[in-house]
Amino acid sequence: MIFTFLKKFPLELLAWPVGLTGLFFLDPAAGQPSLCLFKNIGIPFCPGCGLGHGIHFFLHGRWLEALHHHWLAPAVVLILVYRTVQLARLQFAELKLQ
């Protein structure tokens, strides 16, 4: 029964909360290595650079710093939270039908 549940469980429902939680606990001042693919292969420009830091600051309520790091950070957080709630509601409705 548990395997049937895991086969039907959408991984996206797990990925977004885990990602947001990871970014919440990320410390931008710790000097950790960058996760940016472009930066790691030597391309100096990346349209998403600063987004992780922006999300971190937005989740901590430091909205001006979030906008300073990446102007899309608030929108990304809101979209990911909305998508997580949407997937959870669908999953819950599916469980009720079974």
N, C-alpha and C positions, 0 to 999 in steps of 0.2 A: 504494500500500500504506500509506503514512504517513497519507493522508487517511482511509482506512478505520479505521485505529487511532484517529485523533483523533475520529472520529464516535462511536466506541464508548466512548471514555474518559470516565468519569464526572467531571464538573466538581467534584462534591462532594469527590472524592479530592484535588483540587488546592486547593480553597477552604480546608479546615480546616488543613492544614499551613502554607499561606501566611498565614492569619490568625493562627495561633499564633506563627509566626516574626515576624510584624510586631509582635505584642504583646510578644514577648520583647525586641525592640530598641526598643520605645517607651520614652521616658524621661518618666515622670510629672512629674518636677521641672522639665522644660524649659519648661513653660508653653505647650505647643502648643495650638492651638484644639481644642475638644471635637468629637468625632464624634457626640455624642448628638443625635438628631433632636429630642427633646422640649425639651432645653435650648436648642437653636438656634432653635426657634420660640417660645420664651418660656414654656414650661410648666415650673414650678419642680420638679415631682415626676416622677421617672422610676424605675421599679422596677429598672432595670438599671444605673443610675448607680453607678460605682465598680467595675463588673465588669471592665472593661479593665485598670484599675490593679491590681485583685485578681489577675487572671490573670498580669500582668507580675510581681508580687511572688511569686506561687506558682511560676512558672517559674524564678525566681532563688533558690528555696529559702527565701524569707522568708515562712514560712507564717502567722505571727501577723499580720504586716502585711497579707497577702492576706485573711485573715479579717476584719481590721478594715475593709478597703475594701468587701468584699462577701462575705457568708457563703457564697455559692454558687460562688465562684471555684474552689476545689479540685474540686468536683464537675463543673463545666463543663470544666475541663482534662482530667480523667480520662475523661469521656464523649467529648470530641472526639478524644483520643488513641485510645480504644477504637474509635470509629467509623472513624478513619483506617486503623487496622490491619485492621479488618473489611473495608473497601472494597478495601484493597490485596490482601488474601488472595483476595477474590472476583475481582479483576482478574487476579491472577496465575494463578488456577485457570482462568479463561476463556482466557488466553493459552496455557496448556498444552494446552487442548483443541483449539486451532486448528492 
